[in-house]
Amino acid sequence: MEAIDMRIKIILKSYYPKKFWDGESERWVDVPEGATCDEALKSQGIDHREIPRFGFVAIDSKRVLIDYVLHEGDEIKIYPRMNGG
């Protein structure tokens, strides 16, 4: 039996679009049902462990853990860590 795919949207913030997607800041992607944020990002060439200033991910504007299980239509935003005070 094949895994059912879900369609989700990934949005890169700050300098990430240039770093990963040649300036493209968002894209819709298909991921297997039950995929996590981490798995979805890796499918698009983004491994948060290899990003020196990785900040956090948010689903529909709510901060979540990288192993959050995605649902059909979720919108993932990826933010770098910010400096300042």
PENORCOR-V298828 format. One record per residue. N is the residue number from 1. RES is the residue in three letters. PHI is phi in radians with two decimals (NA if undefined). Layout:
BEGIN
<<N	RES	PHI> <N	RES	PHI>>
END
This chain:
BEGIN
<<1	MET	NA> <2	GLU	-1.41> <3	ALA	-1.24> <4	ILE	-1.45> <5	ASP	-1.56> <6	MET	-2.05> <7	ARG	-1.82> <8	ILE	-2.28> <9	LYS	-2.03> <10	ILE	-1.98> <11	ILE	-2.12> <12	LEU	-1.72> <13	LYS	-1.89> <14	SER	1.06> <15	TYR	-1.55> <16	TYR	-1.06> <17	PRO	-0.98> <18	LYS	-1.18> <19	LYS	-1.16> <20	PHE	-1.91> <21	TRP	-2.18> <22	ASP	0.89> <23	GLY	1.65> <24	GLU	-1.26> <25	SER	-1.69> <26	GLU	-2.63> <27	ARG	-2.76> <28	TRP	-1.55> <29	VAL	-2.37> <30	ASP	-1.77> <31	VAL	-2.29> <32	PRO	-1.13> <33	GLU	-0.98> <34	GLY	1.56> <35	ALA	-1.19> <36	THR	-1.69> <37	CYS	-0.99> <38	ASP	-1.00> <39	GLU	-1.14> <40	ALA	-1.12> <41	LEU	-1.14> <42	LYS	-1.05> <43	SER	-1.13> <44	GLN	-1.90> <45	GLY	1.45> <46	ILE	-2.06> <47	ASP	-1.95> <48	HIS	-1.05> <49	ARG	-1.24> <50	GLU	-1.74> <51	ILE	-1.76> <52	PRO	-0.98> <53	ARG	-2.04> <54	PHE	-1.08> <55	GLY	-1.74> <56	PHE	-2.82> <57	VAL	-2.00> <58	ALA	-2.30> <59	ILE	-1.95> <60	ASP	0.85> <61	SER	1.26> <62	LYS	-2.01> <63	ARG	-1.10> <64	VAL	-2.36> <65	LEU	-1.33> <66	ILE	-1.10> <67	ASP	-1.68> <68	TYR	-1.02> <69	VAL	-1.46> <70	LEU	-1.35> <71	HIS	-2.24> <72	GLU	-0.84> <73	GLY	1.46> <74	ASP	-1.01> <75	GLU	-2.07> <76	ILE	-1.70> <77	LYS	-1.96> <78	ILE	-1.97> <79	TYR	-2.06> <80	PRO	-1.41> <81	ARG	-1.23> <82	MET	-1.85> <83	ASN	-1.81> <84	GLY	2.20> <85	GLY	-2.89>>
END
